[in-house]
Amino acid sequence: MPNDAVAPPPDSRRQQARELVIQRLGLVSMAIWVVGILVFLTAVLPGRPFRPSIGALVGTFMLCIAAIPWLAYGPLVERVARGEPRE
């Protein structure tokens, strides 16, 4: 009788790696977006009259910046699925 409890099958390991990477990248993206918007709201906006178009532009710009960490999604999933240590 084979001992399947020692290591999960590769598909299960890859799915767990995807979930972990998605959660962590989502958290990083959210933090980048929130910090960028808060800096805009506290540093730039109070000195000028409010125009929704500027707020929308900054929000979209920060969304683009927050999406940059997702470029590492594939390599991170591979690394986590193989169980490689962090550098």
Protein Blocks (a to p, Z undefined) as FASTA:
>chain_A
ZZfklpccfklmmmmmmmmmmmmmmmmmmmmmmmmmmmmmmmmmmmpccdfklmmmmmmm
mmmmmmmmmmmmmmmmmmmmnopacZZ
